[in-house]
Every structure is written in structure tokens, then in C-alpha cells.
Amino acid sequence: GAAPVTEEVVITRHGPIINSLSPELAGETPLALRWTALDPANILRAVFGMVQAANCQEFTQALRHWGVPAQNVVSADVEGNIAYMLPGRIPIRAAGDGMLPVPGWTGEYEWVGYIPFEDLPSMYNPAPGYIATANNRVADAGYPYHLGNDFVGPGRISRIHELIQSVEKVDPAFIQQMHVDQVSI
């Protein structure tokens, strides 16, 4: 029931100035938010391609159009193939890792592009015969790009592997039991 409020948003080449969101933390120096979700994207093209895909390979190719958020995506097809991919626009930074504000006026921390689709973490019919993901780190130390810092530690995914490998056949009832598993490695 209040009167409308007009908020002026200043947009820079690094995104909107966000000082007004938390003035006690931001201070006087303009603080801009650079975020891949603020760039134009056509996520519906990805969704339509995923829905229309006839197999894992077509499904994975549809993810080429996935912008944000980066997601762990798995697929399976009627031929018995399974696939995994981490699609999304993940920036390649000239310096830094995105955890803290940096001086945008120097050019030192610019984004120099996005990780190419072909280089995003993926797998197709991996040797274990299954794919498990639990917000864990999906690339090893040799992966050439920085994917982020916010991953769940290895205990959760290790427990999932342990459970899957403990049975001959995984069925919906077993998956339900996995979801309520209380063991913490």
C-alpha cells in the first residue's frame, strides 16, 4: 500500500553499482557487481534443445546455450548412455578468483572471456558405469581454468560412491535410502 519508489541504478561496464544495498559495508568508493547472470542469455533455447534431444549427445549439445547458473547436469538415453556436464558461462579472469572486490579501474582483473564450451568439465559413459555429483569439485588440480571456490568437501561424494559400489543394482528404493543416509565420512 505504499507509494511507488523510483530507484536510480547506475550501470557500469562491470555491472550495477550496489553501494546502496549495504552502505555500511560498501563505503563511498563505487562498488560494481560483475555477474554472468547480468549478461544477455538465451536459456530457453537450451531448455527446448534438452526437451527435444533424442540422446545424451544431443542433450549435451543443447547445453551449449545454457548461460547461468552453472549446473551439474546429468543425462541418460534409451541406448544406455550416460553423460555429465557443467554448463554455464564461467569467466576467465586475467587475475584474481572473484572472491573479493578488486579495483575495476586498473584493468588488471578484467574478464578475458568465458571457458569454452568444449573445455567445460564433462564425461560420457565413464568407466565406473555411473555418474555421481554432490556439489563437489568436478575437475582435478590439472584442470586449466578456475571454476570457483564454493564446493562441498570430498566426504559427501565419497559416501555416494561407497553406497553405489556396495550394491549390485541401484533402484529407486536404494536411491531413497541414500537420500536419508546419516553416515558422514
MIPAPA-264513 format. One line per 8 residues: number of its first residue (from 1); their letters; for each residue x, y, z of N, C-alpha, C. Coordinates in Angstrom, 3 decimals. Example, Ala and Ser with C-alpha at 12.3 -4.5 7.8 and 13.67 -1.06 7.14 Angstrom:
% residues 2
1	AS	13.190/-5.690/7.800/12.300/-4.500/7.800/13.200/-3.300/7.800 | 12.850/-2.250/7.080/13.670/-1.060/7.140/12.900/0.030/7.870
% end
This chain:
% residues 185
1	GAAPVTEE	0.790/-1.208/0.000/0.000/0.000/0.000/0.824/1.260/0.000 | 2.133/1.158/-0.060/2.968/2.363/-0.050/3.042/2.966/-1.440 | 3.483/4.193/-1.488/3.659/4.881/-2.775/4.832/4.252/-3.521 | 4.778/4.248/-4.855/5.898/3.714/-5.640/7.194/4.457/-5.337 | 8.279/3.748/-5.424/9.593/4.321/-5.197/10.411/4.136/-6.471 | 11.057/5.175/-6.903/11.937/5.091/-8.065/13.364/4.997/-7.566 | 14.057/3.973/-8.008/15.451/3.756/-7.626/16.319/3.933/-8.853 | 17.236/4.862/-8.790/18.166/5.048/-9.900/19.270/4.004/-9.776
9	VVITRHGP	19.485/3.243/-10.856/20.524/2.223/-10.874/21.584/2.669/-11.876 | 22.784/2.820/-11.389/23.896/3.217/-12.244/24.580/1.943/-12.730 | 24.660/1.800/-14.036/25.270/0.623/-14.646/26.634/1.018/-15.206 | 27.642/0.227/-14.882/28.985/0.448/-15.413/29.344/-0.720/-16.318 | 30.509/-0.680/-16.907/30.944/-1.804/-17.741/31.179/-3.061/-16.903 | 31.248/-2.896/-15.589/31.402/-4.024/-14.678/30.102/-4.372/-13.970 | 28.996/-3.825/-14.402/27.706/-4.126/-13.786/27.183/-2.966/-12.962 | 26.054/-3.191/-12.263/25.436/-2.109/-11.499/26.245/-1.737/-10.252
17	IINSLSPE	26.178/-0.463/-9.875/26.757/-0.004/-8.611/25.811/-0.468/-7.505 | 26.343/-1.164/-6.513/25.488/-1.781/-5.490/25.704/-1.209/-4.085 | 26.370/-0.065/-3.954/26.635/0.511/-2.634/25.373/0.695/-1.807 | 24.269/1.056/-2.448/23.045/1.335/-1.695/22.467/0.074/-1.050 | 22.877/-1.091/-1.479/22.370/-2.333/-0.900/22.935/-2.590/0.496 | 24.118/-2.092/0.748/24.755/-2.278/2.053/25.734/-1.132/2.296 | 25.209/0.067/2.534/26.090/1.233/2.655/27.127/1.112/3.772 | 26.775/0.423/4.862/27.734/0.308/5.969/28.935/-0.556/5.604
25	LAGETPLA	28.787/-1.448/4.627/29.890/-2.287/4.191/30.610/-1.724/2.972 | 29.853/-1.118/2.073/30.425/-0.683/0.799/31.263/0.573/0.916 | 30.899/1.482/1.785/31.636/2.736/1.893/31.321/3.668/0.739 | 32.216/4.596/0.491/31.986/5.634/-0.520/32.479/5.249/-1.919 | 33.508/4.420/-2.002/34.036/4.033/-3.309/32.978/3.209/-4.038 | 32.638/3.570/-5.270/31.617/2.793/-6.003/32.007/1.323/-6.114 | 31.042/0.465/-5.781/31.245/-0.976/-5.827/30.290/-1.554/-6.864 | 30.859/-2.100/-7.939/30.047/-2.666/-9.019/30.018/-4.183/-8.887
33	LRWTALDP	28.925/-4.782/-9.369/28.766/-6.231/-9.323/28.825/-6.794/-10.735 | 29.920/-7.474/-11.046/30.050/-8.165/-12.330/29.577/-9.584/-12.113 | 28.567/-10.010/-12.888/27.946/-11.315/-12.692/27.489/-11.826/-14.047 | 27.776/-13.071/-14.354/27.413/-13.624/-15.654/25.907/-13.587/-15.886 | 25.113/-13.638/-14.832/23.649/-13.616/-14.981/23.136/-12.274/-15.480 | 23.960/-11.241/-15.432/23.529/-9.930/-15.909/23.789/-9.748/-17.407 | 24.487/-10.687/-18.016/24.721/-10.636/-19.461/23.552/-11.306/-20.182 | 23.220/-10.838/-21.377/22.117/-11.468/-22.119/22.382/-12.955/-22.358
41	ANILRAVF	21.323/-13.734/-22.272/21.438/-15.174/-22.491/20.153/-15.684/-23.114 | 20.212/-16.891/-23.639/19.037/-17.499/-24.251/18.850/-18.893/-23.651 | 18.570/-18.923/-22.361/18.452/-20.202/-21.657/17.288/-21.032/-22.188 | 16.242/-20.379/-22.700/15.112/-21.142/-23.241/15.527/-21.984/-24.440 | 16.483/-21.500/-25.204/16.997/-22.290/-26.327/17.629/-23.581/-25.812 | 18.346/-23.479/-24.701/18.931/-24.677/-24.097/17.839/-25.615/-23.611 | 16.842/-25.080/-22.929/15.771/-25.914/-22.384/15.014/-26.619/-23.507 | 14.670/-25.897/-24.573/13.969/-26.522/-25.701/14.833/-27.614/-26.327
49	GMVQAANC	16.115/-27.360/-26.466/17.017/-28.374/-27.019/17.121/-29.600/-26.131 | 17.131/-29.390/-24.820/17.190/-30.510/-23.882/15.926/-31.357/-23.992 | 14.776/-30.693/-24.074/13.494/-31.401/-24.156/13.382/-32.175/-25.466 | 13.926/-31.639/-26.540/13.811/-32.265/-27.857/14.921/-33.278/-28.147 | 15.927/-33.357/-27.287/17.069/-34.245/-27.532/16.632/-35.701/-27.590 | 17.201/-36.427/-28.546/16.894/-37.846/-28.709/17.914/-38.739/-28.012 | 19.041/-38.157/-27.578/20.072/-38.953/-26.913/20.963/-38.032/-26.080 | 21.885/-38.632/-25.366/22.767/-37.868/-24.481/23.604/-36.833/-25.228
57	QEFTQALR	24.069/-37.190/-26.408/24.919/-36.259/-27.148/24.137/-35.027/-27.584 | 22.906/-35.204/-28.054/22.080/-34.055/-28.419/21.729/-33.233/-27.179 | 21.458/-33.910/-26.078/21.152/-33.234/-24.823/22.332/-32.359/-24.398 | 23.531/-32.936/-24.434/24.730/-32.189/-24.051/24.951/-31.007/-24.983 | 24.750/-31.183/-26.277/24.927/-30.065/-27.212/23.928/-28.937/-26.942 | 22.727/-29.271/-26.487/21.742/-28.237/-26.148/22.246/-27.367/-25.006 | 23.078/-27.931/-24.142/23.611/-27.180/-23.015/24.574/-26.080/-23.448 | 24.972/-26.097/-24.694/25.833/-25.045/-25.250/25.188/-23.666/-25.050
65	HWGVPAQN	23.872/-23.639/-24.992/23.138/-22.381/-24.868/22.789/-22.037/-23.418 | 23.218/-22.868/-22.479/22.953/-22.625/-21.065/23.880/-21.512/-20.592 | 23.308/-20.466/-20.036/24.130/-19.348/-19.565/24.421/-19.429/-18.078 | 23.407/-19.235/-17.283/23.554/-19.254/-15.832/22.299/-19.825/-15.205 | 22.385/-20.364/-14.046/23.610/-20.613/-13.290/24.319/-21.859/-13.804 | 25.625/-21.914/-13.573/26.350/-23.139/-13.909/25.757/-24.258/-13.055 | 25.515/-25.391/-13.673/24.840/-26.510/-13.005/25.551/-27.819/-13.300 | 25.453/-28.752/-12.373/25.844/-30.131/-12.667/24.642/-30.770/-13.350
73	VVSADVEG	24.809/-31.203/-14.591/23.703/-31.766/-15.369/24.072/-33.174/-15.808 | 23.188/-34.111/-15.535/23.389/-35.487/-15.978/22.255/-35.880/-16.911 | 22.541/-36.811/-17.809/21.511/-37.297/-18.732/21.744/-38.776/-19.002 | 20.684/-39.420/-19.443/20.737/-40.827/-19.835/19.798/-41.000/-21.013 | 20.097/-41.952/-21.880/19.203/-42.187/-23.016/18.788/-43.657/-23.086 | 17.887/-43.953/-23.998/17.326/-45.304/-24.103/18.346/-46.321/-24.613 | 19.459/-45.868/-25.147/20.519/-46.772/-25.607/21.457/-47.167/-24.472 | 21.229/-46.605/-23.269/22.064/-46.940/-22.121/23.248/-46.020/-21.911
81	NIAYMLPG	23.322/-44.934/-22.660/24.407/-43.973/-22.488/24.098/-43.043/-21.320 | 25.163/-42.592/-20.655/25.028/-41.605/-19.600/26.043/-40.496/-19.849 | 25.695/-39.288/-19.438/26.590/-38.153/-19.666/26.479/-37.164/-18.515 | 27.538/-36.395/-18.337/27.607/-35.339/-17.327/28.206/-34.106/-17.985 | 27.756/-32.932/-17.543/28.388/-31.688/-17.973/28.141/-30.609/-16.941 | 29.085/-29.683/-16.846/28.946/-28.473/-16.046/28.805/-27.311/-17.028 | 27.570/-27.065/-17.537/27.404/-25.979/-18.490/27.250/-24.635/-17.779 | 27.511/-23.590/-18.501/27.339/-22.237/-17.975/28.464/-21.346/-18.449
89	RIPIRAAG	28.214/-20.050/-18.339/29.273/-19.086/-18.670/30.113/-18.875/-17.423 | 31.300/-19.412/-17.453/32.218/-19.280/-16.323/33.366/-18.392/-16.791 | 33.546/-17.236/-16.135/34.540/-16.284/-16.630/35.979/-16.764/-16.457 | 36.792/-16.347/-17.399/38.240/-16.494/-17.290/38.737/-15.113/-16.864 | 39.384/-15.043/-15.734/39.852/-13.765/-15.189/41.333/-13.574/-15.487 | 41.698/-12.343/-15.796/43.111/-12.036/-16.010/43.890/-12.207/-14.712 | 43.234/-11.940/-13.581/43.847/-12.099/-12.256/42.724/-12.262/-11.240 | 43.068/-12.809/-10.093/42.097/-12.962/-9.021/41.183/-14.155/-9.237
97	DGMLPVPG	40.330/-14.392/-8.218/39.426/-15.535/-8.286/37.968/-15.168/-8.053 | 37.666/-13.886/-7.945/36.286/-13.453/-7.786/35.766/-13.478/-6.365 | 36.585/-13.794/-5.402/36.128/-13.889/-4.015/36.005/-12.529/-3.329 | 36.801/-11.576/-3.760/36.807/-10.264/-3.113/36.684/-9.156/-4.149 | 36.185/-7.995/-3.739/36.166/-6.853/-4.663/37.593/-6.508/-5.092 | 37.717/-6.054/-6.321/39.018/-5.676/-6.867/38.884/-4.322/-7.557 | 39.993/-3.602/-7.747/39.905/-2.297/-8.414/39.592/-2.465/-9.909 | 38.375/-2.106/-10.292/37.946/-2.271/-11.674/38.555/-1.270/-12.627
105	WTGEYEWV	39.116/-0.208/-12.117/39.646/0.847/-12.963/41.050/0.556/-13.475 | 41.708/-0.517/-12.974/43.084/-0.785/-13.403/43.160/-1.673/-14.631 | 42.130/-2.455/-14.871/42.157/-3.411/-15.972/42.841/-4.710/-15.619 | 43.478/-4.754/-14.457/44.249/-5.923/-14.033/43.380/-7.160/-13.805 | 42.119/-6.955/-13.418/41.249/-8.074/-13.040/40.120/-8.326/-14.034 | 40.257/-7.831/-15.242/39.186/-7.979/-16.231/38.912/-9.438/-16.552 | 37.688/-9.684/-16.986/37.360/-10.984/-17.552/37.875/-10.966/-18.990 | 38.568/-12.015/-19.359/39.138/-12.064/-20.709/38.363/-13.019/-21.611
113	GYIPFEDL	37.265/-13.525/-21.114/36.418/-14.432/-21.886/35.724/-15.398/-20.951 | 35.146/-16.424/-21.542/34.494/-17.484/-20.782/35.159/-18.808/-21.126 | 35.099/-19.756/-20.212/35.647/-21.077/-20.511/34.904/-21.603/-21.740 | 35.616/-22.012/-22.785/34.950/-22.534/-23.981/34.090/-23.756/-23.648 | 32.956/-23.859/-24.306/32.027/-24.963/-24.067/32.739/-26.310/-24.123 | 33.602/-26.483/-25.104/34.295/-27.765/-25.288/35.244/-28.077/-24.131 | 35.641/-27.064/-23.369/36.584/-27.258/-22.267/35.903/-27.364/-20.906 | 34.578/-27.201/-20.856/33.874/-27.334/-19.589/33.927/-28.790/-19.123
121	PSMYNPAP	33.971/-29.026/-17.820/34.014/-30.420/-17.334/32.836/-31.234/-17.864 | 33.137/-32.413/-18.367/32.096/-33.291/-18.903/32.607/-34.725/-18.910 | 31.682/-35.656/-19.036/32.042/-37.062/-19.232/30.916/-37.759/-19.973 | 31.297/-38.773/-20.687/30.350/-39.560/-21.472/30.674/-41.026/-21.252 | 29.719/-41.785/-20.756/29.896/-43.203/-20.457/31.199/-43.470/-19.694 | 31.339/-42.880/-18.503/32.580/-43.083/-17.740/32.750/-44.543/-17.321 | 33.985/-44.936/-17.092/34.337/-46.324/-16.780/33.571/-46.931/-15.601 | 33.298/-46.207/-14.526/32.580/-46.876/-13.423/31.160/-47.325/-13.801
129	GYIATANN	30.614/-46.763/-14.881/29.267/-47.131/-15.299/28.177/-46.311/-14.629 | 28.564/-45.288/-13.891/27.597/-44.390/-13.269/28.228/-43.011/-13.130 | 27.394/-42.029/-12.856/27.845/-40.659/-12.616/27.247/-40.215/-11.296 | 28.069/-39.651/-10.441/27.592/-39.113/-9.163/28.087/-37.677/-9.032 | 27.239/-36.827/-8.507/27.608/-35.436/-8.291/26.912/-34.942/-7.031 | 27.630/-34.195/-6.216/27.089/-33.735/-4.938/27.660/-32.362/-4.575 | 27.675/-31.461/-5.543/28.239/-30.116/-5.353/29.718/-30.169/-4.965 | 30.374/-31.238/-5.368/31.789/-31.423/-5.118/32.608/-30.811/-6.249
137	RVADAGYP	33.895/-30.688/-6.017/34.802/-30.209/-7.069/34.755/-31.227/-8.210 | 34.536/-30.760/-9.433/34.326/-31.676/-10.556/35.531/-31.791/-11.482 | 36.575/-31.043/-11.198/37.783/-31.115/-12.024/38.988/-31.257/-11.100 | 39.979/-32.001/-11.554/41.158/-32.206/-10.718/42.088/-30.996/-10.778 | 43.173/-31.074/-10.037/44.103/-29.949/-9.927/44.728/-29.568/-11.267 | 44.755/-30.472/-12.231/45.343/-30.176/-13.529/44.416/-29.423/-14.480 | 43.162/-29.220/-14.084/42.214/-28.508/-14.954/42.712/-27.071/-15.153 | 42.759/-26.589/-16.394/43.420/-25.306/-16.668/42.628/-24.043/-16.314
145	YHLGNDFV	41.386/-24.169/-15.880/40.570/-22.985/-15.594/40.088/-22.996/-14.145 | 39.839/-21.795/-13.632/39.300/-21.660/-12.279/37.780/-21.765/-12.348 | 37.207/-22.754/-11.668/35.757/-22.974/-11.682/35.043/-22.302/-10.522 | 35.764/-21.947/-9.490/35.150/-21.331/-8.325/35.774/-21.864/-7.057 | 35.215/-21.432/-5.926/35.757/-21.813/-4.625/34.734/-22.467/-3.713 | 33.488/-22.483/-4.129/32.404/-22.897/-3.253/31.960/-24.319/-3.551 | 32.771/-25.284/-3.124/32.462/-26.691/-3.347/32.316/-27.398/-2.007 | 31.475/-28.419/-1.976/31.356/-29.266/-0.801/32.601/-30.147/-0.756
153	GPGRISRI	33.107/-30.417/0.431/34.289/-31.263/0.587/34.065/-32.666/0.043 | 35.107/-33.483/-0.003/35.030/-34.797/-0.646/34.249/-35.859/0.127 | 33.901/-35.619/1.386/33.220/-36.643/2.176/31.884/-37.071/1.601 | 31.105/-36.117/1.134/29.768/-36.428/0.623/29.825/-37.279/-0.644 | 30.640/-36.883/-1.598/30.724/-37.647/-2.850/31.384/-39.005/-2.593 | 32.332/-39.064/-1.671/32.957/-40.346/-1.326/31.922/-41.307/-0.764 | 31.030/-40.799/0.077/29.984/-41.654/0.643/29.034/-42.139/-0.450 | 28.699/-41.279/-1.394/27.826/-41.693/-2.506/28.484/-42.815/-3.299
161	HELIQSVE	29.763/-42.660/-3.615/30.483/-43.724/-4.333/30.481/-45.012/-3.510 | 30.739/-44.890/-2.224/30.758/-46.057/-1.340/29.412/-46.783/-1.371 | 28.326/-46.035/-1.283/26.998/-46.648/-1.287/26.697/-47.325/-2.628 | 26.969/-46.634/-3.714/26.682/-47.200/-5.043/27.486/-48.477/-5.265 | 28.735/-48.468/-4.855/29.595/-49.623/-5.071/29.291/-50.777/-4.110 | 28.448/-50.532/-3.108/28.137/-51.573/-2.126/27.003/-52.506/-2.561 | 26.341/-52.173/-3.670/25.215/-52.989/-4.116/25.414/-53.412/-5.565 | 24.728/-54.470/-5.939/24.810/-54.949/-7.319/23.926/-54.125/-8.246
169	KVDPAFIQ	22.762/-53.700/-7.724/21.811/-52.958/-8.551/21.276/-51.770/-7.765 | 21.297/-50.620/-8.404/20.737/-49.413/-7.802/19.337/-49.232/-8.366 | 18.356/-49.148/-7.486/16.974/-48.943/-7.918/16.395/-47.741/-7.144 | 15.172/-47.321/-7.475/14.601/-46.150/-6.789/14.557/-46.285/-5.265 | 14.263/-47.471/-4.759/14.225/-47.662/-3.305/15.609/-47.424/-2.690 | 16.658/-47.873/-3.390/18.019/-47.670/-2.884/18.374/-46.177/-2.902 | 17.977/-45.487/-3.955/18.236/-44.044/-4.040/17.542/-43.326/-2.882 | 16.312/-43.721/-2.562/15.607/-43.127/-1.420/16.398/-43.341/-0.134
177	QMHVDQVS	16.942/-44.519/0.051/17.741/-44.796/1.230/19.022/-43.938/1.247 | 19.609/-43.740/0.086/20.797/-42.895/0.007/20.484/-41.468/0.468 | 19.290/-40.991/0.129/18.915/-39.619/0.485/18.760/-39.399/1.981 | 18.535/-40.452/2.726/18.395/-40.305/4.179/19.587/-40.909/4.930 | 20.626/-41.254/4.186/21.831/-41.809/4.794/22.417/-40.805/5.806 | 22.784/-41.273/6.980/23.285/-40.412/8.044/24.790/-40.530/8.267 | 25.472/-41.351/7.477/26.892/-41.562/7.672/27.681/-40.383/7.105 | 28.587/-39.857/7.912/29.462/-38.775/7.473/30.895/-39.276/7.500
185	I	31.475/-39.402/6.335/32.863/-39.870/6.257/33.783/-38.856/6.910
% end
